[in-house]
Amino acid sequence: MLSTVSWNWAISGNWFLEAKLADQETQENKFLACHDILEQDNPAAQAVDGIPILEWLSQDNYRDTPARMVETCLQAKSLDRGPIAGHTATNTSGGDTSYPLRFPFDPSKGIFYPGNNYNVYRDAENLSSWHNGWILSDGFGFNAFPREQANIGLTQFVGANHELKYGFDYQDTKWEGENARVPLLQGWGFDPTNPFGFLGAGTIADDTCATPFTRTGTSPIRGRTCYFTDHNSTFLTCEGNAPDGMPHRPTTVEHVNGEVVRTTGTCVGRGSGDSEVRNVGFYVRDRFTIGDHWTVNMGLRAETQEAWNDVRRQVIDDTYVDPRINITYDIKGDGALLLNASWGQYHAMLNQAWISGGDSNVPSMHDLWNGYEGHEVFLFCDPADIGTFDYLMAVGLTNYGCRVPQRRDSLHNGTVGAPLPGYNLSWELTTPGLMWDAVQAGVFDYDVQTYYKQEGILGLEWQFRPNWALDVKYIEWQLQDMMFSNNQLDHKGRNIGVTGNYHDLYDILVAFDDARAATWAAQGYDPAARPATLNREALEMADPAKNSFQGVQVQLNRRFADGWALYNNLAWASTDTTGAGAWWNNTNSTYLEAAHVVLNQQNIDSCQAGQTRPDRRTGRTPLYPEDCVARLTDWLGYPASMINRRGANGTYDREWIWNTFGFRTWRLGNQDLTLGGHLTFQTGTPWTTSSGAGYERPCGPRPPGIPESIPICLPVDVTDANANQRPGTSNTGVGFPLHPSGTEGRRTADEYTVNLTGAWGFPMGYRDVRGELRVEVLNATNQQRRRSWNSAGEVLPVRRFFQRPRQIRANFKIRF
């Protein structure tokens, strides 16, 4: 709902006032695939054989509204016999009940059996296709976005050719949410009949789910890594008991004398999920003409931008001034031929996704868990894994294994410590708020400036014939004060989410590295043997974070006599970036992420072997094999996340875009006929292949007698949410391109679309009532050529990304 009050007042002949007040309340109920609507009530479906379905969900801690959503989805699933029986996702009432259930509920198979949950199963064997549930990037549930706005403008007419304007702008936006997130399981070969969702899972058959430790890196058989991502881990929800046997104690946040004080507990605990951004601005604009040829617009805008997270911690407090100028020269003084130039600096109001809607892998700006930021990842252990880890623990090579999960299903079933296969090994833990622990400890000062754009435009506007108009523009812009939000190794050796400006990243990483070095030295270890040291010399040579654009737009239009019109637009563009996102939201970039991970020879050898070795299931090899040795040798010892990062923006860089639109209307007495067409052509986006490097987890020296081939590092504490020490990390690897984006002419296929329209207007025979019949043919040529590659250089065997197929639409309108 939007409420607006406006007031315009001509105070005098020289002063004019404009004022507006607005209040907007936007609510969003984000549904799962079942839309939270079931066309029948079926209490029996909520308790099959006396067992409540929600007891079998790994996400049974949701608040009432999200819980009802999941319950409704499960009700629909428990009665679903498929389209052949006359059922849909939201209507499973009636139908032909002689057909078998598609997803039968079977409590004996546990909560990971697809029929017993609404989780998402992602099939890595089949292009990461998903099954069973519904992926929502920032959770499902309730969101509200209240907004308050006030604008006041006062215009002063100084003279006939001189105008001043003074203004005040105020805007306050909030994000109030109660959300949850469906768990994600990934494996090879989705199998709805398997208790764990994937082919062969739970057995020791070749090519089935297993940990990476019970197979060699080059074995053509043995296991595939399968994992369960729980966005509702007990370390996040604070349900149940802590590892010490006492009830979980959530992290607390207090405001003491204007300071935010965090006291870490045994778990994080749920916060409000809310955030707020406020912007207050003042501006002045001076517009005047000089003679018959010059028009000048100059302006200055001063703003203060503030933002608060879920515990009312102020995360942004920034004040800045943006100058702007535009000059137009009328060559002949008649308005037919204009040259113009403009330059300006533009701050945007910070996207609230930075604060409360970020990536679950990088939950840095919230203090507490909001329902979807944060997760715990469990690797699947098969019977061989259980035996292997039992042996390693018995001989003292590791203090973790496949028998000590603190997962909700294990606690519920009383199977903690039992030698049962499943998603048992806690591998990663990502929790919100850990950056604030470092800030509170004084490791680095948090002071973020919001990013902004500096843009310049040169233009020519020429009405060279009565029916012809030409408009040419050269545009160039670049982001400044760019921000990052990624994973870094902190002072305690934890991989945590950090948000800041790139120009502060080096100092933050050095502070973390110095703190780790001091701790290492205090423990009496050899400084030369310290793992995960920061290559400061290499980081100093890294490109400054950049995102820039330059382009030329040519618009040539003509309106003909007799109902003709033709519009043409041709644009050329080039981007230059370090991979740090777009103007409107440059968050979650992997550029310089995990800067302690450096490229080593093993990474190069693995990359080289992968160029010719076919996948043992799909048989696919890279379409364009790379020479990894030649491409990467010069990068040895450099942080992997700075390799080949400078190049075109692979998301939105399209070198050429061409649009032509034309139509003609014929007048036939009291009827009219219009025929038109629209052609769009655009070149493909840059594409590159990539490889990856794994983390070297910082821990104590490898005990004597443990061979380097065993990727295990002591100590690991899987019972401490705040230590965040897991066998893995909050992000287990760093990907890097093998060549800069946009080089070597590598782009996805060009795309074009032809749309046709026709409209017939005629009188209806009653007063001035007229009818119109319109027919549209969208994608008339049925263009479906676009193909896509994955980062390994494989052409996908199916067209996952394509234009919509040819469609014919007709509609009828009545006008009176």
PyMOL commands that set and color helices and strands:
alter all, ss='L'
color gray80, all
select helices_A, chain A and resi 43-46+53-56+64-79+83-85+107-109+114-116+124-126+212-214+234-237+353-356+383-394+408-413+434-440+502-522+527-529+536-540+601-610+628-635+640-642+743-745
alter helices_A, ss='H'
color red, helices_A
select strands_A, chain A and resi 2-9+15-24+27-30+47-48+51-52+120-123+129-131+140-144+147-159+162-180+184-187+227-230+252-256+259-263+275-290+294-308+314-330+337-347+375-381+422-430+452-465+468-480+483-489+495-501+547-559+564-577+656-668+671-682+690-694+733-737+751-763+770-778+807-815
alter strands_A, ss='S'
color yellow, strands_A
deselect
rebuild
show_as cartoon
